[in-house]
Amino acid sequence: MSLLRQPLLLLARSGRVKDLVSTLPVSAGIVRSYVPGEDTEDAVRATADLVDEHLRVTLDYLGEDTLDSDQADNTVQAYLDLLGALSASGLTRHAEVSVKLSAVGQAIPQQGHKIALENARTICRAARNAGTTVTLDMEDHTTTDATLVTLRELRKDFPETGAVLQAYLHRTEADCRALAYEGSRVRLCKGAYDEPAEFAFQSRLDVDKSYVRCLKVLLAGQGYPMIATHDPRMVRIASSLASRNGRAAGSYEFQMLYGIRPEEQRRLAAAGESVRVYVPYGTEWYGYLMRRLAERPRNLTFFVRSLISKS
Ligand SMILES: Cc1cc2nc3c(=O)[nH]c(=O)nc-3n(C[C@H](O)[C@H](O)[C@H](O)COP(=O)(O)OP(=O)(O)OC[C@H]3O[C@@H](n4cnc5c(N)ncnc54)[C@H](O)[C@@H]3O)c2cc1C
């Protein structure tokens, strides 16, 4: 993996650097290439544009690691506003939402689990009423168990709730087996956080091998795999495993991030695949942007240019 990955992921959690970088307007080139805007209107507009191009969407109201229950409530309200606006625009057949439990209170001491569960339940209910679904994003490994417990609780009332599993974790192949049951929506990604060797594969090759093992489990299983990667090799392997398992298009989907390999998103959709684009929006784009830079350090040049041109 790149030498810059770990320092960039450490910076993703640095409050001081965040304060400096967050003064960049969202319109600054590098931010804008990954985040279409700050408010509900921007999110709905970006969704409509993607849907016009035969893509589906999952929307993330940016924010994470909140320790403040008012802020968690604001995040819930933002999702409710978004779901209302998507429904009013007739977009909920094609657009769902992705939620980070740490943005709705998971990290609040003592009560975090309970607060996040109730908040997620409120969002799931609103999504159900609007005719769409929620997927729970997965964060660093210290939250995996708690997030899967919350998922199990939510699925009792909202079985359509999607899970995310990260191939870089040693445990994930087993988690895939446990979640590959009928009706279970599972997004498989490589994983975006800085994780210790005790819990996660460290080399790109080992992560990729794990991703393929997990794909085999999910595509042979009874659930609905959501294959989240921009890696051309993983896309090719997933397509061939899908046909080997007799899966028709529409019984699984590809997912990619807004602004990353957009031409490949359109190519797959034109070839008849279901493709969903993950669209983050809001003012709290700092941690998200730093994880994207860690995946692609060559974008740092553009980022530094944005900072210099601002000052
Ligand atoms: C829909 C979706 C949802 C996700 N949800 C989560 C989640 O809940 N939890 C989590 O930990 N991670 C999540 N991720 C991030 C994921 O874990 C990876 O960090 C990220 O997708 C990069 O891995 P990759 O599979 O694309 O492969 P890589 O090997 O990293 O990249 C393959 C190719 O993709 C392109 N590419 C990758 N990243 C970038 C970039 N930032 N800018 C430009 N080009 C790039 C390059 O061409 C690169 O060669 C999600 C990813 C997607 C697509």
PDBQT file of the ligand as one rigid body, heavy atoms in Angstrom, charges set to zero:
ROOT
HETATM    1  C1  LIG A 401     -20.283   2.387  -2.910  1.00  0.00    +0.000 C 
HETATM    2  C2  LIG A 401     -19.150   2.327  -1.932  1.00  0.00    +0.000 A 
HETATM    3  C3  LIG A 401     -19.412   2.347  -0.588  1.00  0.00    +0.000 A 
HETATM    4  C4  LIG A 401     -18.376   2.236   0.337  1.00  0.00    +0.000 A 
HETATM    5  N1  LIG A 401     -18.659   2.161   1.666  1.00  0.00    +0.000 NA
HETATM    6  C5  LIG A 401     -17.646   1.941   2.536  1.00  0.00    +0.000 A 
HETATM    7  C6  LIG A 401     -17.900   1.692   3.913  1.00  0.00    +0.000 A 
HETATM    8  O1  LIG A 401     -19.055   1.678   4.387  1.00  0.00    +0.000 OA
HETATM    9  N2  LIG A 401     -16.831   1.467   4.743  1.00  0.00    +0.000 N 
HETATM   10  C7  LIG A 401     -15.538   1.473   4.271  1.00  0.00    +0.000 A 
HETATM   11  O2  LIG A 401     -14.611   1.231   5.043  1.00  0.00    +0.000 OA
HETATM   12  N3  LIG A 401     -15.284   1.725   2.979  1.00  0.00    +0.000 NA
HETATM   13  C8  LIG A 401     -16.281   1.959   2.101  1.00  0.00    +0.000 A 
HETATM   14  N4  LIG A 401     -15.984   2.182   0.781  1.00  0.00    +0.000 N 
HETATM   15  C9  LIG A 401     -14.585   2.465   0.365  1.00  0.00    +0.000 C 
HETATM   16  C10 LIG A 401     -13.835   1.187   0.039  1.00  0.00    +0.000 C 
HETATM   17  O3  LIG A 401     -13.639   0.447   1.217  1.00  0.00    +0.000 OA
HETATM   18  C11 LIG A 401     -12.470   1.490  -0.602  1.00  0.00    +0.000 C 
HETATM   19  O4  LIG A 401     -11.705   2.245   0.287  1.00  0.00    +0.000 OA
HETATM   20  C12 LIG A 401     -12.551   2.238  -1.932  1.00  0.00    +0.000 C 
HETATM   21  O5  LIG A 401     -13.669   1.830  -2.669  1.00  0.00    +0.000 OA
HETATM   22  C13 LIG A 401     -11.291   1.970  -2.783  1.00  0.00    +0.000 C 
HETATM   23  O6  LIG A 401     -11.169   0.600  -3.039  1.00  0.00    +0.000 OA
HETATM   24  P1  LIG A 401     -11.400  -0.070  -4.488  1.00  0.00    +0.000 P 
HETATM   25  O7  LIG A 401     -12.148  -1.329  -4.285  1.00  0.00    +0.000 OA
HETATM   26  O8  LIG A 401     -12.031   0.895  -5.394  1.00  0.00    +0.000 OA
HETATM   27  O9  LIG A 401      -9.961  -0.515  -4.959  1.00  0.00    +0.000 OA
HETATM   28  P2  LIG A 401      -8.584   0.229  -5.117  1.00  0.00    +0.000 P 
HETATM   29  O10 LIG A 401      -7.609  -0.870  -5.368  1.00  0.00    +0.000 OA
HETATM   30  O11 LIG A 401      -8.333   1.166  -3.979  1.00  0.00    +0.000 OA
HETATM   31  O12 LIG A 401      -8.783   1.104  -6.421  1.00  0.00    +0.000 OA
HETATM   32  C14 LIG A 401      -8.964   0.552  -7.703  1.00  0.00    +0.000 C 
HETATM   33  C15 LIG A 401      -8.948   1.663  -8.743  1.00  0.00    +0.000 C 
HETATM   34  O13 LIG A 401     -10.028   2.558  -8.514  1.00  0.00    +0.000 OA
HETATM   35  C16 LIG A 401      -9.655   3.896  -8.747  1.00  0.00    +0.000 C 
HETATM   36  N5  LIG A 401      -9.744   4.661  -7.484  1.00  0.00    +0.000 N 
HETATM   37  C17 LIG A 401      -9.846   4.126  -6.232  1.00  0.00    +0.000 A 
HETATM   38  N6  LIG A 401      -9.948   5.100  -5.310  1.00  0.00    +0.000 NA
HETATM   39  C18 LIG A 401      -9.888   6.253  -5.983  1.00  0.00    +0.000 A 
HETATM   40  C19 LIG A 401      -9.945   7.618  -5.584  1.00  0.00    +0.000 A 
HETATM   41  N7  LIG A 401     -10.099   7.968  -4.307  1.00  0.00    +0.000 N 
HETATM   42  N8  LIG A 401      -9.869   8.577  -6.547  1.00  0.00    +0.000 NA
HETATM   43  C20 LIG A 401      -9.743   8.250  -7.849  1.00  0.00    +0.000 A 
HETATM   44  N9  LIG A 401      -9.685   6.952  -8.287  1.00  0.00    +0.000 NA
HETATM   45  C21 LIG A 401      -9.751   5.984  -7.367  1.00  0.00    +0.000 A 
HETATM   46  C22 LIG A 401      -8.267   3.838  -9.283  1.00  0.00    +0.000 C 
HETATM   47  O14 LIG A 401      -8.350   3.729 -10.685  1.00  0.00    +0.000 OA
HETATM   48  C23 LIG A 401      -7.730   2.575  -8.678  1.00  0.00    +0.000 C 
HETATM   49  O15 LIG A 401      -6.664   2.032  -9.400  1.00  0.00    +0.000 OA
HETATM   50  C24 LIG A 401     -17.024   2.219  -0.146  1.00  0.00    +0.000 A 
HETATM   51  C25 LIG A 401     -16.769   2.195  -1.506  1.00  0.00    +0.000 A 
HETATM   52  C26 LIG A 401     -17.800   2.231  -2.400  1.00  0.00    +0.000 A 
HETATM   53  C27 LIG A 401     -17.481   2.172  -3.864  1.00  0.00    +0.000 C 
ENDROOT
TORSDOF 0
